[in-house]
Amino acid sequence: MNSEIIGKPAEVDWAFIFTRIDQIPRHPVQLYESLCYLASFALLYYTYWFTEKRHKQGFVFGLFLVLIFGLRIPMESFKQSQGGIESAFSNALSTGQLLSIPFVLVGLYFMLRPDRKAA
């Protein structure tokens, strides 16, 4: 843990103390993200090997984008702000959330676009 990205202060049993920063228990966001990425891998693996969606061009890629960046949006709410462009948007969303939205939309495009007919 290099204390690069730290969570917000937390009062949960699994809170982590980043000794390089302070002695305040914080959300272990790195662990939350790791679990989300593992679940994303499992869903992508299942979708590719056990469904017919793998035959729809771009679907698995779109699902990847939606999962990774869609999960990043709630994960950012547990992180301590690192600054960025959020102040320009009244701090309603963090920089990571704002940057994730276009990727989710692109992923939805790949998932929902109609199949091309084979020539």
C-alpha distance (Angstrom), angle and dihedral (degrees) to the residues before:
residue distance angle dihedral
M1 . . .
N2 3.76 . .
S3 3.83 93.2 .
E4 3.78 90.5 -124.2
I5 3.79 96.0 133.8
I6 3.76 115.7 25.3
G7 3.75 131.6 -174.2
K8 3.75 127.8 -120.6
P9 3.81 117.4 -90.9
A10 3.79 110.5 -77.0
E11 3.77 140.2 -171.4
V12 3.80 97.0 -153.2
D13 3.80 125.6 120.7
W14 3.79 92.7 -116.5
A15 3.82 96.2 51.5
F16 3.79 115.8 137.0
I17 3.81 127.7 -139.2
F18 3.80 114.0 -138.3
T19 3.79 98.2 -152.4
R20 3.81 92.6 -169.7
I21 3.80 89.2 61.9
D22 3.82 108.7 31.5
Q23 3.80 142.8 -53.8
I24 3.81 96.3 -91.3
P25 3.83 117.6 120.6
R26 3.79 108.8 -120.1
H27 3.80 139.6 -176.6
P28 3.84 110.3 -85.4
V29 3.79 93.1 -129.1
Q30 3.80 92.1 171.4
L31 3.80 89.5 62.2
Y32 3.80 92.6 45.9
E33 3.79 90.1 52.2
S34 3.80 92.3 46.4
L35 3.80 91.1 54.2
C36 3.81 91.7 47.1
Y37 3.81 91.2 50.0
L38 3.80 91.0 48.8
A39 3.81 89.8 51.5
S40 3.82 89.3 47.4
F41 3.80 90.5 52.8
A42 3.82 90.8 50.1
L43 3.81 91.9 50.8
L44 3.80 93.0 45.9
Y45 3.81 91.0 47.7
Y46 3.79 91.3 49.7
T47 3.80 92.8 45.9
Y48 3.79 93.2 50.4
W49 3.80 99.4 43.4
F50 3.81 103.7 31.3
T51 3.81 106.7 33.5
E52 3.77 136.2 56.3
K53 3.81 91.8 -121.7
R54 3.81 89.6 94.5
H55 3.80 87.6 74.0
K56 3.80 92.5 59.0
Q57 3.79 105.1 90.7
G58 3.81 111.7 -114.7
F59 3.81 96.7 1.5
V60 3.81 97.5 115.3
F61 3.81 90.8 45.1
G62 3.81 90.1 50.2
L63 3.78 90.8 48.2
F64 3.80 89.1 51.1
L65 3.81 91.4 53.7
V66 3.80 93.3 45.9
L67 3.80 93.0 48.2
I68 3.80 99.2 44.4
F69 3.78 98.2 41.0
G70 3.80 94.7 31.8
L71 3.80 90.0 56.1
R72 3.79 90.5 45.2
I73 3.81 90.4 63.2
P74 3.83 95.8 66.4
M75 3.82 91.9 34.8
E76 3.81 90.2 60.4
S77 3.81 89.6 62.0
F78 3.83 88.7 67.1
K79 3.82 94.1 50.8
Q80 3.77 127.4 91.7
S81 3.81 109.7 -113.7
Q82 3.78 114.2 -97.0
G83 3.78 94.7 -168.5
G84 3.75 123.0 -113.6
I85 3.77 132.7 126.8
E86 3.80 97.6 -27.1
S87 3.81 93.1 98.3
A88 3.82 88.2 63.6
F89 3.83 87.6 60.8
S90 3.83 97.7 48.2
N91 3.83 90.0 -98.8
A92 3.81 88.9 -79.3
L93 3.81 91.1 132.6
S94 3.79 131.1 18.7
T95 3.79 122.4 -116.9
G96 3.82 90.1 -105.0
Q97 3.80 91.4 52.6
L98 3.79 92.7 48.1
L99 3.80 91.3 49.5
S100 3.82 92.0 47.8
I101 3.80 96.7 56.0
P102 3.84 96.7 74.1
F103 3.81 91.1 49.6
V104 3.81 91.6 51.8
L105 3.80 89.4 50.6
V106 3.82 92.4 49.1
G107 3.81 89.2 48.4
L108 3.80 91.1 51.6
Y109 3.79 89.0 50.2
F110 3.82 91.3 55.5
M111 3.79 92.0 45.5
L112 3.79 97.8 46.0
R113 3.79 103.6 35.2
P114 3.78 115.4 111.2
D115 3.79 120.2 -99.1
R116 3.78 116.6 -99.9
K117 3.76 115.3 -121.2
A118 3.81 113.3 -118.3
A119 3.79 109.9 -110.0
